[in-house]
Structures are given as C-alpha cells and as structure tokens.
C-alpha cells in the first residue's frame, strides 16, 4: 500500500501533532503509524493526538501499537471520532488521555480464529489455536482491567456478548476521560494516513 502524509503547519516544529487513523489494524498500517509517530517525536513534538476510527483487525498488530504508543517519551492522547471496534480498543487505551465524540461507540468481543474454509483441522492444531486465543484474550483483558474501571466479570461479559457500547457507558466505566467535540487548532499539523489499494 502506498502511504500519503499530508502535513499542514508552520515552518518551526509545532508542539502538538494530530494523526488521523481511520483504517483496519493490520501490519502495514501498524508499520506506517509507528514510522509516522517516530518521525513526529524526532521533530521535537511535545504531544501527539490520535484521531481514531477503526473496525479493528489483527490482534498482534493492535498489541504492538499499544506497547509502542505507551513507550513513547511524549504524551499521546487518543480520541474516538466514530467507532473503535475490536482490537482498535487496545490502540485507543494506549492514550494517556482518552476522549470521544458524543455519538462514538466502542465494540468489544472475544478473540476469534479466522479460517478460509479449506483448512483441515487436527487435534494438535486445534489445541495450539485454542491456547493462542486464550493467551491473546487474557492479554487484552489485562489491559482493560489496568486502563479502565471495568471489572473482570464485566470484561468477560463484554467478550462473550460481542457488545457495542456508547459514550456514556465509556465514561462511566473509565474507558474514556471525557466526552468532547474535538477542535483542531488553526494551522496545527495533521498527518492523514491514506492507504491506496
């Protein structure tokens, strides 16, 4: 995929960058976001705000982004612009401050296994896949317990029910810090991750 970056702003390195991420969580997007954020940090930015709307995707990629964002030496805030679904919740939870628009939603479900319909499953492979699913779900659950006010029972229920929740649920359970209509300041640099197929 070809990645286009649109940066609007002043000649002098600005203090706050806005990164617009509205695609699947996959290895290509993850590499692009890591590269963009690394570049922003190298430019001397004081803060990054990720404007996020994603249907989710790869568990490994989502957890990689979570850990990378948490490792950065500057604050990274996350804002749900519309939908944060599935593993995109891990990217969202990496934010040092988390906000959403009043009509935003958050969708949670358990970890699954995709099959192309032609794979022949044997007991050993099924056991290995089950263990992998359980480990990934435990990691995601641990992050939600650490970063929100959700209880262990509530996290298990969200995974089981494949539940979509609104902004009010999110603030009540510590998924977000505030419901806001985000305003990007005039002249602030916006990096838009565009993927051409």
N, C-alpha and C positions, 0 to 999 in steps of 0.2 A: 504494500500500500504506500502510496505517496503521501507525505505529511506536509501540509502547508501551515506556516505560522504567520499570523497577522499581528504585528506589534504596533500599537499606536501610542505615542507618548513623546516625552521631551528628550533632548539630547543627553542631559545629565541622567544617570541611572536613577529611576524612581524608587521610592521606598516600598511601595505595595504593587504587586503584580496580580492580575486576575487571569486565571487559567480556566477556560471553558471546556469541559469534558462531557460530551453527550453521545457516547457510543458504548458498545459492548466492552466488557473487561476481558481482554484477550492478550496473548503475549506481545503482539505488535503494538497495541495501544499502550500496554504497560511500559514497554521499552521507550516509546515516544514520550510518555508523561515523565518518566524518570530522566530522560535526556533534557526535556524542557525545564523541569524543575532544577536540575543540576546547573543548567545554564543561568537560570534566574538567580540562584544562590551565588554563583561565581560573579554575577554582575553587581553584587553588593546589596541586593534587596533586603528589606527588613521584615517583610511578611509576604505570604502568598495566600490568595483566596481562591479555592477551587469551586467553581460553579458547576455542580454535578447533576446530571440526569442520565441514568443508565439502567438497562434491563438486567444487568448482571453478566455472568459468563463463567470464566474459568476460576475455580477456587484457588488454584496455585497462584495465578496472576493477581487476584484480589488480595491474598495474604501477603504477597511480595510487595504490592503497593502500600499496604497498611504499614508494614515494617519500614519501608523506605521513607515514607512520609514522617513517621514517628522518629526516625533517626536524624532528620534534618536539623541544622543548628538555628533555624529561624522558625517562628510560629507559622503554622499552616492552618487556616480556617477552612471549613467546608460548609457549603450552602446547597441544600436540595432545591433545585429550581422547579422540579415537577415530580419525577418518580425516581426513587432509589430502591432498586429491587435486588433481591438475592444477594450475591457476593458483593455487589456495589455498596451494601451496608457496611462492609469492612473498610472500604476506602473512605466512606463517609465518617465512620467512627474514629479514623486516624486524626481528625481535626482537633486542634487544641481548643477551638470554639466551634460549635456546630449550630447552624441555623437552618430554617426552611421557610419557604413561602407558605401562606395560609392554606393554599389548596394542594400542597405537596402530599405525597403518600410514600409509605415505606412498606415494602413487601418482604416477608420472611418465609423461608421454607427450609426443610431439611436438605442435606446433601444427597444428590442422586447420582446415578450412573447412566450415561448415555450409551445406547447401543445402536449400531447401524442395521440391526435386524438379520445379519448373516453370520454373526459370531456364534460359534459353538461353545457353550459354557460347560466346564467340568468342575467338579467339587473343589479342587485346589484353587482354581482361578476365582471361583465364587467366594471362597473364604478370604482370599487375599483382597478382593474388591470390597468385601464387607468390612474388613479391618481398616482399609484405607478410608472408606466412607465414615466409619466411626471416629477415626482419628481427626479427619477434617472437621466433622461436626463438633467434636469436643473442642477443637481449637477455636472455631467460630463462636461457640457458646461461651468459652472462657473470655474472649474479647468482649462480648456483650455484657457479661457479668462484671467485668473490670471497668468498662467505659460508660455503663448506663446504670439506672436504678432497677432494672429488670431482675426478678428473682430467678433462681434456677428452674423452678416449676413453670414460670411464665415463659422462659426461653424454650423449654421443652414443648410447651403447648403451641408456641408460635411455629416451631419447626414442624410439628405434627399436623397443624391445621392449614399450613401454607397461607398465612394470614396477611392481609393488607390493612395497614393502619394509617390514620390521618395525623395531621399536625398536632391536634390536641392530645392524642394518645402519646405522641412522641415527646411532647414537653412534660407530660405527667410522669412518664417513665424514664426521664433523663436521657433520651435518645438525642434530644437537641437542648440547647441552652435558651433559644429564643425563636419566636415566630416573627419574621420581618419581611418586608418588601425590600430586597437589597437594591441599593443605588450605587452604581459605579461612578466615581467622581469624573468630571470632565477632564479629558486628557490622560486618564490613567491607562497604563499599558494593558491590553487584552491579548492574551495568546489563545487563539482558537485552534484546537486540534481538528484538522479536517483530513479524513481518510478517503481517498479516491479508490474505488474498486477497479 
